[in-house]
Amino acid sequence: MSKRWQYKIVELKPAFLGLRASVIEEKLVQLGAQGWELVSVTPNGVAVRLYLKKEQ
């Protein structure tokens, strides 16, 4: 039986002082705890888009 995936795109926008690596890491830890797996990261202007998936 083939796997079925759920997908999620999260956009992280910079705060007043920019987008710190610690902010991205904290968000990834939260999403990982929910079962999401990071697939890709792309810049979107000054923001960053995280593309994630998890098995249904």
Secondary structure, DSSP 8 states (H G I E B T S, - for coil): ----EEEEEEEE--BTTB--HHHHHHHHHHHHHTT-EEEEEEEETTEEEEEEEEE-
